[in-house]
Amino acid sequence: MGTFKAWVVDKTEGGQSLAFRDFDEADLMDGDVTVRVTHSTLNYKDGLALTGRSPVVRRFPMIPGIDFSGVVEASDHPEYKPGDPVVLTGWGVGETHLGAYAQKARVKGDWLVPLPDGLTPEQAMAVGTAGYTAMLCLMALDAHGVKPADGPALVTGASGGVGSVAVALLARAGWHVIASTGRGDEADYLRGLGASEILDRAELGKPGRPLGKERWAAAIDAVGSTTLANVLSMTKSDGAVAACGLAQGMDLPTSVAPFILRGVSLLGINSVTTPQPKRREAWARIARDLDLGKLDTMTRRVSLEEVGRLGESILDGGVRGRTVVGVA
Ligand code: NDP
């Protein structure tokens, strides 16, 4: 066994430290599949792990990075053999289990999905946890029964990772998409992804009324807090809101009014421990329904060495769309 390059978070007296260094393969955690990582990404949660701004890292030392694509190097799992291309998102990787910002990872085979047909390893990570979560939101709205004919769909945090993919997926599914953003200068970018209207996020960010004018039939919310409260208060009768994020905050200062007076449904989305059948369905739908040209326009590429320095920037809303980390 040798060493490989990795970003490593360690605990210090003042908080945590971050270094790009050699990591001993013998120190990888238990798992029945070892993967040569070829790509990872930058998600909001990675920003929290890299900076320590919120205590998402719960084991030290930790290799951050919550998702990767790569090639199986060794396997004791019946479904995987050396050479198989695989994808991993969630399951505490990069938080409690050594993660993706490294040339190697050892994980449970039960956490992996085969690389979906139609996607390259780089495209799978251009989608990454953020894009896969956007698909889980769309699937939740579909399962609820809300349809494009019922009215527009709102996306909050639209210029971010979840938001950008959500805009593209909803538009492709036939929705009139309203993109809420704090970045007015990204209006052309969002229209290019399929948004029909741009809403200044300031309109949703301040405390509002328990019930407002009915404006959208569905919403995908990556922001939480007062924004989510306002999104709910302006959702049409019997509409639904899929909530996955907390970019504004973890609180939810709302009332029961949208639920009991308009029959609005709040659908919670947790991508981390999604069971395998739903996980595979989501990836298959991404491969089928996401416009790969649009995926490319929302994606920038950085090296493994660069990603360690991008934590602050994603938390401060400075990253547009998706960021692929080239590892191999
Ligand atoms: P990004 O940072 O890429 O996107 C977040 C976007 O939210 C920003 O681009 C910005 O959009 C908007 N935003 C940022 N700060 C604020 C603020 N203070 N008030 C209002 N809007 C704000 O992150 P991701 O897309 O990777 O993740 C989005 C959220 O979803 C995160 O909270 C993340 O933790 C969560 N998430 C949850 C998952 C789950 O399983 N539930 C899985 C994946 C992500 P704009 O500039 O357009 O306004």
Residues whose N, C-alpha, C, O or C-beta is under 5 A from the ligand:
A	BS01	NDP	N43 Y44 K45 T129 A130 T133 G157 A158 S159 G160 G161 V162 G163 S180 T181 G182 R183 R201 A222 V223 C244 G245 L246 A247 Q248 I269 N270 S271 V272 I314 G317 V319 G321
